[in-house]
């Protein structure tokens, strides 16, 4: 707020009047203040919060990828469980992996004066949140780290989980292992591909680009990617699928095939153990991501001002049958 006042050559009180729509400010001065706000990148709601210290809304904002995805709905459930005893209302929205949509949702939540934010980021640059950080809004990032902002983050062990999955297939004699992942700009897709490569390198197996299919964001595109891999002149004998929706698509592609294809998926999925060949997965408690994030956010709301924390949740390989098919 002080920066805006200096840039506009006005008093703090004048900034307050403009932000809060109070009378007594000439149109020219108001325009100058608004121009300074825009030039400095401040959000009007952030300024308003700075001018009205101590006010709370008893609400938290949650931005996730897609509420229809069980992974994200589990995160939302974990957040709600963690804050239920604190009389906090959680307002959630889906970014659909669109950075602009993420920013719009965050700004809308801030305009409603939420007390804190939990974000599964789609963007890779979060400097637009600096005004909120400056006025003390606590922010926790879930599943993926923020870009260009130092903030609390709760992650999964993506590299370790993916490496365990691929090493499990290698242990069954597979040497040509296809991998199907999400869009290459998504942090978790990159990390899981790194785990895949690390496992191959540890066993002296060259990385083969022909066995990699990135860019699958739903079951339909994953099914097409799996069919492409299986149609290669030298097809893979096993698949590593990098999230639950991709696993679903790969199962459709391999269902009823003449040659069995081993498969290990990252993320558990409903009824996986009831399929004719139960699905081996890299599992974890998605709700725990939400719980831990919300608990850390509440600590910040209670006054904790320690350095930004980075917590990593462990994963475990759950063997059921699909990953145990020999080459």
Buried (B, 14 or more C-beta within 10 A) or exposed (E): BEBBBEBBEBEBEBBBBBBEEEEEBEEEBBEBBBEBBEEBEBBBBBBBBBBEEEEEBEBBBBBBBBBEBBBBBBBBBBBBEBBEEEEBEBBBBBBBBBBEBBBBBBBBBBEEBBBBBBBBBBBBEBEBBBBBBEBBBBBBBBBBBBBEBEBBBBBBBBBBBBBBBBBBBBEBEBBBBBBBBBEEBBBBBBBBBBBBBBBBEEEEBEEBEEBBBBBBBBBEBBBBBBBBBBEEEEBBBBBBBBBBBBBBBBBBBBEEEEEEBBBBBBBBBEEBBEBEBBBBBBBBBBBBBBBBBBBBBBBBBEEEEEEBBEBEBEBEBBEBBBBBBEB
